[in-house]
């Protein structure tokens, strides 16, 4: 929910039919504007990694050619959601989720303080990068993509990669490799325009039908809630209507695809707002862009789903949702 909104008088006179025409018009030219995500970028998307860890991820993500900062960020997000205090039922610990045996062998003193502390990101993040590079060295002679082989070794062990001559035929391992390489795109700064989402127009159509519906904190649009939504409940339902399942909260929805610049926004992009413009984990509001500087959103208690301007001081950035990007997101972080 957003704390502060700039009310633009002109919005009251903007009719649904006009906005629908705007959406269609802008969306039809989308294909002429987009050339896809550029390859080879190792820059991090704006605020995708919490400020406290950005320098570490950028530095150690370039430790060897098998990894890059966006890939390392994707692993950390998948493992712990950047939570340095995370502990799994399997006793995996810290931001990088090392199990004690692996940490004993591969943990390093990343900050040079004389200690190897799995709970300290200054040690755990460098250790995660170092471990990736060590695995890559184990499987360097295996056929196939070196990064995919490294990720497969992380999940199934280096022996399996060597035995099968690349990513082994294990569904869990294949899914892990696809998940991390897909998530990588949501943490990388695009170097060219991003392809438009095929589901975007239909997601907008769903949201438009909800205009005027009262806001409900925690609302998912169910019958027992009177069909009401909060901000991320609306965006989740809009994309679910076209077969794309997003996480429930806005800051996780930010990782469902690549991040177009403000000048590159297309209808259907999710737009995000935050009091901390350096950290996607602090995002607190989301809407669906419709073109012309406006979004459809469920703004706050006492308001209704409506059109609102996006160019406010708390504008954080945008995500172009993809089906693969949404599927790659962990169910809990």
C-alpha positions as CSV (number, residue, x, y, z in Angstrom):
1,X,0.0,0.0,0.0
2,X,1.3,3.5,-0.8
3,X,1.5,6.1,1.9
4,X,1.4,9.2,-0.3
5,X,-0.4,9.8,-3.6
6,X,-0.4,12.8,-5.9
7,X,-3.9,13.3,-7.0
8,X,-4.2,14.6,-10.6
9,X,-7.5,16.2,-11.3
10,X,-7.4,15.3,-14.9
11,X,-7.6,11.6,-14.0
12,X,-11.2,12.0,-13.0
13,X,-12.1,12.9,-16.6
14,X,-10.2,10.0,-18.2
15,X,-12.8,7.5,-19.4
16,X,-12.3,3.8,-19.5
17,X,-12.9,3.7,-23.3
18,X,-10.1,6.3,-23.9
19,X,-7.7,4.4,-21.7
20,X,-8.5,1.1,-23.5
21,X,-7.8,2.8,-26.8
22,X,-4.5,4.1,-25.4
23,X,-3.6,0.6,-24.2
24,X,-4.3,-1.0,-27.6
25,X,-2.5,1.8,-29.5
26,X,0.7,1.6,-27.4
27,X,0.7,-2.2,-27.2
28,X,0.4,-2.6,-31.0
29,X,3.6,-0.7,-31.6
30,X,5.4,-2.6,-28.8
31,X,6.9,-5.1,-31.3
32,X,8.6,-2.3,-33.2
33,X,10.3,-1.1,-30.0
34,X,11.6,-4.3,-28.5
35,X,14.6,-6.2,-29.6
36,X,15.0,-8.6,-26.7
37,X,17.3,-8.7,-23.7
38,X,20.9,-8.1,-24.5
39,X,23.3,-10.9,-23.8
40,X,26.5,-10.6,-21.8
41,X,25.4,-8.0,-19.3
42,X,26.9,-8.4,-15.8
43,X,25.4,-5.2,-14.4
44,X,22.8,-5.5,-11.7
45,X,19.3,-4.2,-12.3
46,X,18.4,-1.1,-10.2
47,X,17.9,-2.0,-6.6
48,X,17.5,-5.8,-7.4
49,X,20.1,-6.6,-4.7
50,X,19.7,-5.0,-1.2
51,X,22.1,-2.1,-0.8
52,X,24.1,-3.8,1.9
53,X,25.1,-6.6,-0.5
54,X,25.4,-4.9,-3.9
55,X,29.1,-4.3,-3.7
56,X,29.8,-7.8,-2.5
57,X,27.7,-9.4,-5.3
58,X,29.1,-7.1,-8.0
59,X,32.7,-7.9,-6.9
60,X,32.5,-11.6,-6.2
61,X,30.2,-12.3,-9.1
62,X,33.1,-11.7,-11.4
63,X,35.4,-14.1,-9.6
64,X,35.5,-16.5,-12.6
65,X,34.1,-16.8,-16.1
66,X,31.4,-19.3,-15.1
67,X,29.5,-16.8,-13.0
68,X,28.4,-13.1,-13.1
69,X,26.9,-10.8,-10.5
70,X,23.3,-11.4,-11.8
71,X,23.7,-15.2,-11.6
72,X,25.2,-15.0,-8.1
73,X,22.3,-12.7,-7.0
74,X,19.8,-15.2,-8.5
75,X,21.3,-18.0,-6.4
76,X,21.3,-15.9,-3.2
77,X,17.7,-14.9,-3.8
78,X,16.7,-18.5,-4.6
79,X,18.5,-19.8,-1.5
80,X,17.4,-17.3,1.2
81,X,15.7,-14.2,-0.3
82,X,18.9,-12.3,0.8
83,X,18.1,-13.2,4.5
84,X,21.4,-13.6,6.3
85,X,19.7,-15.4,9.2
86,X,17.9,-18.0,7.1
87,X,18.1,-21.6,8.3
88,X,16.4,-24.5,6.5
89,X,15.0,-27.7,7.9
90,X,18.0,-29.4,6.4
91,X,20.3,-27.2,8.5
92,X,21.4,-25.1,5.6
93,X,22.5,-21.8,7.1
94,X,22.9,-18.1,6.2
95,X,22.3,-16.0,3.1
96,X,23.9,-18.6,0.9
97,X,22.4,-21.6,2.7
98,X,25.6,-23.7,3.2
99,X,25.2,-27.0,5.1
100,X,27.8,-27.3,7.8
101,X,29.9,-30.0,6.0
102,X,30.1,-27.9,2.8
103,X,30.9,-24.7,4.8
104,X,33.7,-26.5,6.6
105,X,35.4,-27.4,3.3
106,X,34.5,-24.4,1.1
107,X,33.8,-21.5,3.5
108,X,36.3,-18.6,3.2
109,X,37.2,-15.6,5.2
110,X,35.9,-13.0,2.7
111,X,36.5,-9.9,4.8
112,X,39.8,-10.9,6.2
113,X,38.9,-10.6,9.9
114,X,40.4,-14.0,10.7
115,X,37.0,-15.8,11.0
116,X,34.9,-17.8,8.6
117,X,31.3,-17.0,9.7
118,X,28.5,-18.6,7.7
119,X,26.1,-16.1,9.2
120,X,28.1,-13.1,8.0
121,X,27.3,-12.1,4.4
122,X,30.8,-10.7,4.1
123,X,32.1,-14.3,4.3
124,X,29.1,-16.2,2.9
125,X,28.7,-14.3,-0.3
126,X,32.4,-14.6,-1.3
127,X,32.2,-18.3,-0.2
128,X,29.2,-18.8,-2.5
129,X,31.1,-17.3,-5.5
130,X,34.3,-19.3,-4.6
131,X,32.3,-22.5,-4.3
132,X,30.7,-21.9,-7.7
133,X,34.1,-21.4,-9.3
134,X,35.5,-24.4,-7.6
135,X,32.6,-26.5,-9.0
136,X,33.2,-25.0,-12.5
137,X,36.8,-26.1,-12.3
138,X,35.8,-29.7,-11.4
139,X,33.5,-29.9,-14.5
140,X,35.5,-27.7,-16.9
141,X,36.2,-30.6,-19.3
142,X,32.5,-31.7,-19.5
143,X,30.8,-31.0,-22.8
144,X,28.2,-28.2,-22.9
145,X,27.7,-24.8,-21.3
146,X,30.2,-24.2,-18.4
147,X,27.7,-22.2,-16.3
148,X,24.9,-24.8,-16.7
149,X,27.4,-27.5,-15.8
150,X,28.5,-25.6,-12.8
151,X,24.9,-25.2,-11.6
152,X,24.2,-28.9,-12.3
153,X,27.3,-29.8,-10.2
154,X,25.9,-27.5,-7.4
155,X,22.7,-29.5,-7.4
156,X,23.7,-33.0,-8.3
157,X,27.5,-33.1,-7.7
158,X,30.4,-32.8,-10.1
159,X,30.6,-36.6,-10.5
160,X,27.1,-36.7,-12.1
161,X,28.0,-33.9,-14.6
162,X,31.2,-35.7,-15.6
163,X,29.4,-39.1,-15.8
164,X,26.7,-37.8,-18.1
165,X,28.8,-35.4,-20.1
166,X,26.9,-32.3,-19.0
167,X,23.7,-31.6,-17.1
168,X,22.5,-35.0,-15.9
169,X,19.1,-36.4,-16.8
170,X,17.6,-35.6,-13.4
171,X,14.4,-33.6,-13.4
172,X,15.4,-31.8,-10.2
173,X,18.8,-30.8,-11.5
174,X,17.4,-29.7,-14.9
175,X,14.8,-27.6,-13.2
176,X,17.4,-26.0,-10.9
177,X,19.6,-25.0,-13.8
178,X,16.6,-23.5,-15.7
179,X,15.4,-21.7,-12.5
180,X,18.7,-20.0,-11.8
181,X,19.5,-19.1,-15.4
182,X,15.9,-17.7,-15.8
183,X,16.1,-15.7,-12.5
184,X,19.5,-14.4,-13.6
185,X,17.6,-12.2,-16.2
186,X,15.6,-10.5,-13.5
187,X,18.7,-9.5,-11.6
188,X,20.7,-8.3,-14.7
189,X,20.5,-4.8,-16.0
190,X,19.2,-5.1,-19.6
191,X,21.5,-3.7,-22.3
192,X,18.8,-3.4,-24.9
193,X,15.0,-3.3,-25.1
194,X,13.0,-6.1,-23.6
195,X,10.5,-8.2,-25.5
196,X,6.8,-7.4,-24.8
197,X,4.9,-9.9,-22.7
198,X,2.4,-12.0,-24.7
199,X,0.0,-12.0,-21.7
200,X,0.1,-8.3,-21.0
201,X,-3.0,-7.0,-22.9
202,X,-5.2,-9.7,-21.4
203,X,-3.9,-8.9,-17.9
204,X,-4.8,-5.3,-18.4
205,X,-8.3,-6.3,-19.6
206,X,-8.8,-8.2,-16.4
207,X,-7.7,-5.3,-14.3
208,X,-9.9,-2.8,-16.2
209,X,-13.0,-4.9,-15.3
210,X,-12.2,-4.3,-11.6
211,X,-12.1,-0.5,-11.9
212,X,-14.2,1.0,-9.1
213,X,-13.9,-2.0,-6.8
214,X,-13.1,-1.0,-3.2
215,X,-9.6,-1.7,-1.8
216,X,-9.1,-4.4,0.8
217,X,-5.9,-5.0,2.6
218,X,-4.9,-8.6,1.9
219,X,-7.6,-8.9,-0.7
220,X,-7.3,-11.6,-3.3
221,X,-10.7,-10.9,-5.0
222,X,-12.4,-14.0,-3.6
223,X,-16.1,-14.2,-3.1
224,X,-15.8,-14.1,0.7
225,X,-13.9,-10.8,0.3
226,X,-16.5,-9.3,-1.8
227,X,-14.2,-9.5,-4.9
228,X,-11.9,-6.9,-3.4
229,X,-8.1,-6.6,-3.8
230,X,-5.1,-5.0,-2.4
231,X,-2.3,-3.9,-4.8
232,X,-0.4,-7.1,-5.2
233,X,-3.6,-9.2,-5.0
234,X,-4.9,-7.3,-8.1
235,X,-1.7,-7.8,-10.1
236,X,-1.5,-11.5,-9.1
237,X,-5.1,-12.1,-10.1
238,X,-4.7,-10.2,-13.4
239,X,-1.7,-12.3,-14.5
240,X,-3.3,-15.5,-13.1
241,X,-6.2,-14.9,-15.4
242,X,-3.8,-15.5,-18.3
243,X,-2.0,-18.5,-16.8
244,X,0.9,-16.8,-15.1
245,X,1.2,-17.3,-11.4
246,X,3.0,-14.5,-9.5
247,X,4.0,-14.5,-5.9
248,X,1.6,-12.8,-3.5
249,X,3.7,-9.8,-2.4
250,X,4.9,-6.9,-4.5
251,X,8.6,-7.2,-3.7
252,X,8.8,-10.8,-5.0
253,X,6.7,-9.9,-8.0
254,X,9.5,-7.5,-9.0
255,X,11.7,-10.6,-9.8
256,X,9.2,-12.1,-12.4
257,X,11.1,-10.8,-15.4
258,X,13.5,-8.3,-16.8
259,X,13.3,-4.6,-15.9
260,X,12.6,-2.1,-18.7
261,X,13.7,1.6,-18.2
262,X,11.0,4.2,-17.6
263,X,11.2,5.3,-21.3
264,X,10.7,1.8,-22.4
265,X,7.6,0.9,-20.5
266,X,4.8,-1.0,-22.3
267,X,1.2,-1.7,-21.3
268,X,1.1,-4.7,-19.0
269,X,4.4,-4.0,-17.3
270,X,4.3,-4.1,-13.5
271,X,5.3,-0.8,-11.9
272,X,6.7,-0.6,-8.4
273,X,7.0,2.0,-5.7
274,X,9.1,2.2,-2.5
275,X,10.4,4.5,0.2
276,X,13.9,3.0,-0.5
277,X,14.8,3.4,-4.1
278,X,17.9,1.2,-3.7
279,X,16.4,-2.0,-2.5
280,X,13.7,-4.1,-4.2
281,X,13.0,-5.9,-0.9
282,X,11.6,-2.6,0.4
283,X,9.0,-2.3,-2.4
284,X,5.5,-1.7,-0.9
285,X,3.2,-1.0,-3.9
286,X,2.6,-2.3,-7.4
287,X,0.3,-1.5,-10.3
288,X,-0.2,-2.4,-14.0
289,X,1.0,0.1,-16.5
290,X,-1.5,1.0,-19.2
291,X,0.4,3.6,-21.2
292,X,0.6,7.4,-21.2
293,X,2.1,7.6,-17.7
294,X,-0.8,5.8,-16.0
295,X,-1.4,2.5,-14.3
296,X,-4.3,0.6,-12.9
297,X,-3.9,0.0,-9.2
298,X,-5.6,-0.7,-5.9
299,X,-4.0,2.2,-4.0
300,X,-5.1,2.2,-0.3
301,X,-7.8,1.6,2.3
302,X,-10.8,3.9,1.5
303,X,-10.0,4.1,-2.2
304,X,-11.1,2.1,-5.2
305,X,-9.2,0.4,-8.0
306,X,-8.5,3.3,-10.4
307,X,-6.1,4.9,-12.9
308,X,-3.2,6.7,-11.2
309,X,0.0,8.4,-12.5
310,X,3.2,6.5,-12.1
311,X,5.6,9.5,-12.2
312,X,5.8,10.1,-8.4
313,X,8.9,10.5,-6.2
314,X,8.5,6.9,-4.9
315,X,8.5,5.3,-8.4
316,X,11.0,2.4,-8.1
317,X,11.0,0.7,-11.4
318,X,9.2,-1.9,-13.6
319,X,9.1,-5.6,-14.5
320,X,8.1,-7.1,-17.8
321,X,6.5,-10.3,-16.6
322,X,7.3,-13.6,-18.4
323,X,5.8,-17.0,-17.7
324,X,9.2,-18.6,-17.2
325,X,10.3,-15.7,-14.9
326,X,7.3,-16.2,-12.7
327,X,7.7,-20.0,-12.6
328,X,11.4,-19.5,-11.5
329,X,10.5,-17.6,-8.4
330,X,10.8,-19.5,-5.1
331,X,7.5,-20.2,-3.4
332,X,8.9,-18.9,-0.1
333,X,11.8,-16.6,0.5
